[in-house]
Amino acid sequence: MQQKIIILDFGSQTTQLIGRRLRDLDTFCEILPYNKFPHDDESVIGVILSGSPYSVYDPEAFKTDLSKIRGKYPILGICYGAQFMAYTYGGSVEPADTREYGRANLQWIEKGNALLRDIDEHSQVWMSHGDTITALPDGFRCIASTDKVRFAAYQAQDEPLWGVQFHPEAFHSLQGTQLLRNFAVDICGSRQDWSPASFVDSTVAQLKEQLGDDRVILGLSGGVDSSVAAVLLNRAIGHRLTCIFVDHGLLRKNEFENVMRDYECLGLNVIGVNAREQFFSQLAGVKQPEEKRKIIGKGFIDVFESEAKKITDARWLAQGTIYPDRIESLNITGKVIKSHHNVGGLPEKMNLRLCEPLQWLFKDEVRRVGRQLGMPDHLINRHPFPGPGLAVRILGDITPEKVSILQEADHIFISNLQEWKAEDGRSLYDHVWQAGVILLPVQSVGVMGDERTYEQAVALRAVTSTDAMSADWAHLPYEFLAKVSNEIINKVKGVNRVTYDISSKPPATIEWE
């Protein structure tokens, strides 16, 4: 049985980082809403309570009944999670004199405490809170302090229940991974047996049980996520998987033909659908990003259902949804950041049930699984590409002419990234997490030859990242940017200005829409 630690999400923006740190410790975890604990799941070995944007005394604060969890599993509360437990069991939580945000140093720790094993007494930690615990419940004791936070960490007497006011999942908590290791491995007893190989074995077994003899339709996008999902499903159910690759007219240059060849080599049963006219017609005159995404999402479902009618025993729609898609689409506070075509725009009433075998994986984990499945590097190492395609890289309305301009400019940028070698001999493409060109809704004055021009401007976007939850702009060589700029302006009719986007995520997102 696959062990797991449950992370109850109270709405913190760093909840997914807790999961990443546990995965780095080869420990499987699931992130669930704060009030959805799986009480009948016998594979659970421990529980972590996340942070939250709320105060525990706020009437709208997220709260859950811990009575069936406490005493059955080891529990670790982080920030709000620590405050929630202290408050629930009779302690006091009050607004701090000043909001503490940033680095702090432990001034004292209880030596020999299981949670703090191998943690230095003056270790740097990361604080992010406006409230502080001012009194612990009866039967609880302080196990760590900073100069400003008396109860930086605590434990319930003689039971495996801890709370920490700081964020061990944050990069700036220098020994945070050690603390999480102490909890997951030493306290919860993790066998540290989660790996791409174990994921493939367990997921294939789960898919066989979940899907039985049913036939499944998978919507392919040409990207890493859906491709890995397809190969994984193909291993589980073989010929009962039918893949549909929709050409909505918003793919990269020649991408439809190239990807279809790749899928044939993987032995997948793929139906290619040319739906360009349908999507262009539906998107005509639409400028708002969310509306574009909804239209494209619904368009995909319409195509799938149309094809499903030809496969009379199809019961499931599979998707390559990964964890960052789910986080960005709708976090637990209910605030939409942006919709993704595979999690937004789905009609409430569908004839197909959803199957999402990668829904808890981060992008780098998906690539590791792809390698475990024996997929070729050129598919696994492909940059992420948005499901709505170039629709969210054309600011404003969509026309075939704009798509053609953007496809040519994008082809030049990506081709040069693949050909340009960095100092370590690898291509710039391999050093970049994601790259593309954005067609801006502005025209600018230029001079080409002896003529004055008034044509389109484009922005190059290239970022580095590990999981897409945060990203920094890629520091590409000036010589490279000059070459790409000159080539785009000289070869792409309709473009006379090239800019480079140097925004990081946050506060910006990777895509412009």
N, C-alpha and C positions, 0 to 999 in steps of 0.2 A: 504494500500500500504506500502511495506517495505521501510523505509527510508534508504538512503545510503549516505556516504561521498565518493567522488571519490578521489583517490590518483593518481596523474599523475606521473609516474615513469620516471625520467631522468637518470636512470642507477646507482643509489646509492646502495651499498651493504646493507644499513640499511633501505631501503624502506619497506621491509616486517615487520620490527620492528614497523614502524608507524602503520601498519595494526594490528599488535598484540596488541598494546596499545589501539587502538580504540575498538577492540573486547573485551578487558578486561573491557572497559567501556560500554559493552553491546550495542555497536553501530556498525551496519553493515557497511562495506566499501568494495570497489572494487579497486584493483590496476590495472591500465591500462597504456599502453604506453603513453608517453608524448604528442603524437599527435593524440590520439584516444578518445577524450572526447565525451561522448554520449549526444549530444545536445538535442536529442528528449526524453531523459529519465526524466520523471516528478518526479521521486522519489529522485532525487539528492537534498541534502540540504546544501552541502558545498564542497569545493575543497581544497586539500593540494598538493603543489608542492614539490617534493622530492629533495634530494641532487643529486649530479652527480660527476663523475670522471673528468669532463671537466671544463675549465674556460669559463665564459660567452663570452669572446672575442675571443675564439678559433674558427677558421673557421669551425671546425667539431662539435662544441657544439650543443647539442640538443636544439631546440627552437620551440616554438609553439605560435599560435595566441591566445592571451587572450582576444581579443576584444569582443567576444561573451560570455565570462565568467565573466569578471569584471563588477560589477554592478548588476549582476543577482544572484550571490551566494557569501557568505563569502569565502574569500580566505586566506590561510596561506601558506607562502613560507618558507621552511626550508633549510638553508645553501645555496646551489646553487639556490634553488627556490627563496629565498629572494634576492640573487644577481641578478638573472635573471629579476625579476620584477623591481628592482631598476635601472638596466642597460637599460631595455626596455623603461622605462618611463622617461629617461633623467638623471639619476644619474650616478655616476662613480664607477667602480669596477676596482681595480688594484692589482697587486701582493703584498702580505704582505712582510714586511722586513724579517720575519722569519715565516715559516709555523707553525701555531698554532694547536697543537694536544694534547688533554688531558683535564684535569680538569681546570676550571676557575671559578671565582666568580663574580657575578653581583656586581657592585659598586653603581649603581643607577637605580631605576625604576620609571616610572611614576605611582604614586599611583592613584588608581581608574580606571586604564585602564582595559577594559573588559577582554583582553587576559591575563593580569597579576594578576587577582584577587586571593588573598590568596597566592601569591608568595612572599617569603621573600626577602627583599632588597639585602641581601648578599648571596642569594641562589647559590649553586654550579651547574654549567652547564658543558656540554661536548662540546668541540670545535674540529673540524676536517676540516681545510681549509687552502689553500695556498693563497687565494685571500681575499681581504677585501673591504667592501663598504667605499669609501672615501668621497662620497657626495650623499645626498639623492635627489630625484627628487623634483621639485616644488610641493608644496601641501602635502608633506610627512613630518613627524616629528619623531624624535628619542624618543623611550619610554623605552630604557634600554641600559646600557653601562657596560663594564668591564674595568679593568685598561689598557688593551691593545686594546680593540675593542670599538671604540666610538659608532658605530651604531650596537650594539648587537641585537637590536630589533627596529622595526619601525612600524608606521601605516600611511596609507593614510588618509589625513584629512577628517573627517566626512563621512567615508565609511568603511565597514567591510573588509578591506584588510590589512593584517599584514605580516611582514617578520621577521624571527629570524635567526641570524647567527649561533647559536648553535643548537644542536640536542636534542630536548626534548624527543625523542623516546629512546635515549640511557639510559641505567641503571644508568650511573654516573650523569645524570642530575636529581638531587634528587627530584625536584618538577616538572619534565617533564610531568608526568601523570596529575598533576593538571592543567598545562598549556593546555594540549590536552583536558582535561575535560572542561575547560573554553571555548575552541573553539567549541568542538563538541556539548556540552550540552547547555551551556548558549548562545553562539553566533549563532550556526547553528540550535538549537532547537531539538536536538536528543531526542526522547522519551525513549531512552535506552531500547528498547523492543526486541533487538536481543538476542536470547537464543537458546539452543538446541531445545526446543519445538517449537519456532517460525520458526527456520530453517527447521525442519521436515515438519511443516504445509505448509510453503511457497514453499519448494522444491517439495513436493509431488504434490502440485497444479501446479507448473511450469512443472514438468515432465508429468503430465497428458495432459497439453496443448501442450507441445513440441512433445510428442510421439504419441498422438492421439490413434488410434487403431493399430498402427504398432507393430510388434514383435521386440524384442530387444535381442541381444546376449551379455552376460556379461562374460568377461574373468576373472575368479577367480584365485587368487594366493594362497589362504589360509591365507593371512594376514588380518590385521584389516581393511585396507582401502577398499579392494575389497569386503570384507564380509559386511561391513556397507553399501557400495554402493548397494550391492545385496538386502539387507533387505529393504533399502529405495525404490529401484525400485520395489521390490515385493509388497510393500504397495501401490505404485502408479498404477501399471499395472497388478499385479497378474500373472495369468497363461501365459500372453504374454511375460514374461521374461524367457529366456532359458539361464542357466549358463553353462559355459564350464570350467572345471578344468583340466588343462593340466599337466600331470606328465612328465616333461622333463628330469627326472632322476637326477635332481640337487636339489631336496628337501631334507629336514632333514630326519633323520631315521624314517621310518613308518609314515611320515607326510601325504602322500597321503591318506592312509586308515583312519587315525584319522580324518582328515579334512572332508572327504566325509561323515563320520558319523555325524559330527557336522552340516553339511549343510542339511542333511536329517531331523535332529531335528528342524531346522529352517523352514522347509516346503518349501525349495527352489527346483525348478526343475533343477537338475544338471546332466550334462553328463560328466562322467570321461573319459579322453582320455589318453591312454598309448602311449606316443610318445618318449620314451627313446631312442630307436635305431636311430630314425630320428635325434634327437638333438646331440647325441654322434657322429654320422657320420658327421654332418655338422660342428661340433666343432673340429674335429680331426686335430691336428697339429697347431691349432690357439692359439697364445700366447698373442696378443695385447688385452688389456682390452676393448677398444672401439669396436674392431672388434667382440669380444665375445658378447658384448651387442647388437650390430646391428644384428648379426646372430640370437640371441635368440629372439629379438624383431620381426624380420621378420618371424621366425619360429612360434611364437605365432599367427601372422596374417594369416600365411598359414593354420594353424590348424583351426582357426576360420572360414576362408573362406571355407575350406573344409566342416566343419560342417554346415555352413550357406547354402550350396547347398542342404542340407537335409531339411532345413526349408525355404521353397520357398518364404515366405512372410517376411523374416527378412530384416529390413531396417537399423538397428542401431547396432553399437558396443559400449557397455558401458564399462567404465574403472574406476578404483578407484584412478585416478590421484589426488594428493593433491598438495597444493601450493608449499611446498619445492621441490617436483619433478620438477615443472615447473621452479622454480628459478635456480636450479642446472643444469638443462638441457641446458637452453639458456637464459642468461640475456639480457637486452636490448642493451648492447654494442656489442652483437653478439659473445661473447667469450664462447665457450662450456667448461663447467667444467667437466661434464660427462653425458653420455646419460642414460636415464632410459628406460626400456623396453616398458613402456606404453606411452612414449612421443618421443622416438627416434626409428629409424628404420622402421617407418611406410611408406609403399609405397605411392608415390604421388597419384596414382590412386587406390582408394579402392571402393569396391562395397557396403561398409557399411559406414554410417555417424557416427560421434563420439558423444557420450553422456558422459559427465564427471560431475556428480552431486556434487562431493566433491572438485572440482578444486580450490576453494578459501579457503579451510579449512586447518588449521594446525593439526598436529597429535593429540594433546590433545583435540582439538575441535571435531575431528572425534570420539574419544573415548566417549566424552560427548554425541554426537549424538547417538552413539551405545547404550549407557545406556538409553537414552530417548526412543529408539526403543524397549527396553526390551531384548536386547541380553545378553547372559550369560557372567559373568565376565571373564571366562577363555578364551573366544574369544576376548573380548574387551581389556584385559590386556596383550595380546600377544605382545612380542617384535616385532618391525619392522623387516622384512626380505626382502632382495633385490629381485626384480623380476627375475633377472638372476640367483638367487639362489646361490648355492655353486660355480658356475662358476667364480664369482668375489671374491671368498675366496680361490681359488686355483690359485696361481700365476704361470703363465706359461700355458702349454697345458693341456687339460682335457682328462682324461682316466677314464674308469669305476673303475679301481683299486684305483686311487687317490680319487675318489668320495667316495668309500667305506671306505677308511682310515679316511677321513675327517668326514663322517657321524658318525662313531663310536666315534671319539674324541669329536666332537660337542655334541653328545648325553650325554656323560659323564659330560661335562662342564655345559650344560643347566640343566640337572637333579640335579646336585649338587647345582646350584644356586636356584633351586626351593625348595630343601630340607633344605638348611642351613638357620637357623633363625638368624636374626639380633637382636640387643638389644631390639628393640621395638616389637619383636614378629613376625614381617613380614619377609617373605623370602627375601634373597638377590636378587632374581629374580624381586621382586616388587620394589626394590630400584634402579634397573638398567634400563636404557632406552632401551639399545640394547646390545646384546652380541653374540659372536660366536667365532669360531676357524678358523684360517687362516693356510692353508698348504703352507709352504714356499718352494721355488725352490732350496733348499740347503740340503745337507746331512752333518751330523756331526759324529765325532768319539765318540763311547761310549763303555761301558763295561757292559754286561748283563750276569750274572752268571760268568762263566769262559771264556766267549768268547768276543772277540772284535767285535763291531758292527759299521756299517757305514750306518745310516738310516736317515729318514726324521726328520725335525724340524717343530714344529707348534708354532703359536703365539696365545695366548688368547687375545680377545678384548672385553672389557666391558666399556660402557660409560654412563654417566648421562646427561640428557638434558630435555628440555621441549617442543621443537618444531623441533629439528634436524637441525636448522640453525646454532647452535653452540653446542658444547658438550665438556665435561671434562672426563678424564679417571676415572673410578670408583675405589675408594680406597678400594679394597677388602681385607679382613683379610689375613695376611700371612699364618695362619693356613689353611684357606680355599684353597688358591693357592697351598700350599704344598700338600694337599689331592688330589686336581684335577690333579696336575702334576704327582704324584705317580700313580694314577689310570690310567691315559692315557698311561703312559709309560709301566705299567704292563699289561694292557689289550688290547691295540691297537697295533697289529703287524705291524711293519714298522716305528714306531715313537720311538725315543730315547732321544728327547730333547724338553722341553716346555719352552717358554718365555712368558712374559706378556707385552703388548703394553701400554705404559704410555704417548701416544701422545694425545693432545687435538685438537679440531676442532674450528677455524683454529689454526695452519696452516695445519694440517692433515685433511683428511676426515674420516668419521666413518668407511667406508669400505676401504679396501686396494686398490681395483681397481674400 
